[in-house]
């Protein structure tokens, strides 16, 4: 039977199948286990009997095993099953990307950004990255409204980017994901997860840009050029971390697979509670940097104190 050629990769998205998180990976499971451990700990402190001591020891061992299982099984699964394709494989997309935050698109238009195009990358293991790119010709900045879609959840990110004629570039985003790989000195990324206001995140970006324009001259291509620049920069960053010691070329040469070092490190940094603690640290670092820039962030409202004084309304996700 002839293959159906009606699917156009420029206008149709690859379906993502829903996935259920394993019970041992759920936060609710960890909280229940912790609650049971606390119960038997208190019970033993009150009764001081042999029975409660044995129960406390049993549940302590079980809780510790559950906590450590991720650190043992995680690296093994990554080493034996984890892989990355040879290239990032972003493609131009002219269809409709669902679930793009409408208020973000409206906010960007209000700030003077114009749509440049859309890009889609179908990754491995039921994950897709979908990016809407915008340009601001007068300010020579670009913006990316990105969605990372998996079978478990959809995560959105807003990223502002400035490029310069000597190849230097930097980004400012609201991502709360702590970096796993070493930063690129020619492409620093500043993360401000406490900020929920589009206008205020761009205000931070412009403030950071003031420090760089002293030694660099900003540039911006047309819409097509910025899309090409995004894909080129993505490939450079990708090859940088793939060749950083965490991956190696598979024996048949068709993909990259994890080294033991990379599997252990990646699993450790993305496991509970390490991941959550790193995210908290990222938020504190963002608050401190905003203070140093003279643009403190309101810790509860997710906007700049400056905006509150000026009476700007803030929209929250």
N, C-alpha and C positions, 0 to 999 in steps of 0.2 A: 504494500500500500504506500502511495506517495506521501511524503511528510507534509503536514499542513503548514503552508507558508503564509497563512493569513496573519500571523502574529508579527507585528512590527515593533522591534526593540526601541524605536524612537518614540513610540506613543503608548506602549503597554508595559506595565510593571510586572515583574516576576512575583507570583503569589507567595506569601509567607504563611506557613502552616502554624496554627496555634500550638503552643507547647505548655506542658504543666511542669512546674519546678518539682524536683525530687523532694520528698518529705523532709529528708535530712538537711536540705539546703534552705528550707523555709525559715524565716525569722520567727514565725509563730511557734515552730517546733523548738527552736533554741530557747525561747522565752518560757515555754512550758517545762522543758527540762530544767531550766534554771529555777523556776518556781518550785518544782518538786524537790530539787536539791536544797533550797532554802527551807522548805517545810521540814525535811528530815534533819537538817542541821539544827533547827530550833527545837524540834521534838527531842533530839538527843541531848541538847543542852538542858532541857527541862527534866527529862526522866533519868538520864545517866544510866540506862540499862544496857545489858549486853545486846538485846534484840535491836534496840534503836541504833546502837553503835554499828552493828553489822549492816543494817539497812543504810545508814549514812555512808559507810565505806563502799557499799555496793553501788549506790547512786552517784557517789563521787567518782568512782572508777568509770561508770557509764558516761557521765557528763564529760569527763576528761577524754574518753575515747571518741565521743561525738565531736568534740572540739578539735582533736588532733587528726581525725580521719580526713578532713579536707587537706591538711598539710602532707598527708601520706598518699592518699588516693589521687589528689589533684595533680601533682607532678607526674604521676604514673600515667594518668589519662592523657595529659598534654603530650608527654613524650611518645606514647604509643599511637595516639589518634589525632593529635593536633597538627595542623599544617596551614600554610598560607600559599596562595597562588603566586606565580612568578611575577605578575604585574598587578597593578591596582585595578585596571580595566574599568575606569569610569567611562561612561558614554553620554553623549548629548541626548537629552530627553525633551520632547516637545509636547507631551501629553499633560495631564493634570496630576499633580502630586497631592493625594488626599492627606488630611490631617495637618497641613501646614497651619500654624497659628495665624488666624486671620488678623488678629490685632497687631501682630508683629509686622505683617505686610503693610498694614495701614500706617503703623508708626514709622516704618522705614520710608514710605512715600512722603509722610509729613516732614521728615528730616531732609528730603531732597534726593533720596536714592531712587534709581530707575532700574527696572528689571533688565537683567543681562542674559538670562537663560537658566536652564536647569540641567543638572547632571545626576546620574544614577550609577551606583555600583552594586552589583549583586555579589555579595561575599559568600564565603563558605558557611556551611552549617546553618542555613535558614536565617541569614542576616542580610539586610540590605541598607545601604546608605543613600539617602536622597537629599540633594542639595539644590536650593534656589539661590542664584547669585544675583547681586544687585551692585550697581556702580553709582558713585557720586562724582560726576565729572568736575564740578567746580572745586570740591575739596580734595580731589584725587585720592579717594578712598573707595574700598569695596566692602560689601557685606555678604555674609553667607547665612542663610536660614537652613539649618541641617536637621534631618531626621534620621535616627538610627533605629530601624525597625527590625525586631526579632519576634520569635514566637511567644516570648514572655511579655514584652513591653515595647512601647515606642518612646524614645527619648529625643527631645528637641533641644537644639543649641542655637544661640545667636552669636555670630563671630564677626567682628570688624577687622579689616586688614588694610595695612598701608605698605606699599612697596617703594623702593628707591632705586636710583639709576645705577648704583654700584652692586646690586644684587641683594642688598640687605632688605629684610622685611620683618614685620612683627604683627601679631594678632592680639586682640582683646576679646575674651569670650565670657559667657556666663556658665561655662561647663563646671560641674562639680566633680569631675573625674580627675583624680591625681595622676600625673604622668608616671608611666612605668619605665620609659627609656630616657636616657640622658638627653638634655635639651640641646638644640642646635644653636650655637652662639650667633649664627648669621640669621636666625629666624626665631627669636624669643616669642613665647606665648604667655600672655598674662591672663589669669583666670580670676573672675569675680563672681562666684556663685551666689553671694548674698544679694546681688543686684537683680531686681526683677523689672526695672524700668528700662525700656529700649533707649529712650532719650538720655538717661543717666549713664548707661553703659557706653554710649557713643561719646558722651562728655568726658568720661574717663579715658577713652581711647584718644580723643583729641588732645587731652592734657599730656598723655604719654608721648604723643607724636611731637609735641613741642620740644621735647628733649632730644629727639632724633634728627629733626630738620636742621639743627645746628651744623651737623657734619654730613648730612645726606640730603640729596635732592629728590623729592617725591616724584613718582611717575604713575601713570594710569593708562592702560591700553583701552581700546574700544571694547564693546561687549564680547565680541568673538575672541579678542585677544586675552581678555581676563579669564574667560573659560579655559582657553589653552594654557594660560599661566597657572590656573588652579590645578589642572591635571598634571602639568610638568612638575610643579612644586610637590604635589602629592606623591609622585613617583620618586622624586629625590629623597623625600622624607622616608618613604617606604624602604628604599634600598639602603638608606642609612641605618635603620634599625634592624633590617634583615641581616645585614653584614656586621652587626655589632657584637656577635658572640652568642646571641640567644637562639639563633637559627642556623641551619646548615642545609645545603642542597640535598634533596632526596636522591637515593641511588639511581633512580631512573631519570633524574633531571627534570621532572615535570612540575615540581613544587618545592617549597621550603618546609622543613620539619624542625621541630624543637630539638635543641641540645638538652642534655640533662641540666646544665646550668640555667638555661633559659626557662625550662619547664618548672624547675624549683622556684626560681625567682618570680616568674609570672604568677604562679599559683599562690605563693606566699603573699604577694602584694595585693592580690584580688580576693583574698579569703577574709571571712569574718573572724575577728573584729578588726584586722589590720586595715582593710579597705575603708571601713567606717571611720577609724581613727585618722587615717590620712586625709579623708574628706573634711573632717573637722579641722585639721591643721591647715588645709587649703583655705577654708573659710576665714580662719583667724589671720592667715597671711594676707588675704585680700583686704580685710578690714584695716590691717596695719598699713598696707601700701596706700590705700585710699587716704588714710590720715596723713601720710607723708606727702601725698600730692596736694594736700590742702582741700580734699573733697571727701570728708568723712561720710560714711554710709550709716543710715539709721538702722540699728540692728534688728528691728522688728518689721518695719515697713518695706524694706528692700529698695530704698531710694536714697538719693543723696540728701544730706541735710540742707544743702544749697537749694535744692528743688522745693523743699518744704517751705523755706523762707520766701522763695519767689512765687509760691502758690501754684506750682505745676502739679497737675493731677498725675498719679501713677496708676498704671494698670498692672494687675498681677495675673499670673498664669492660673 
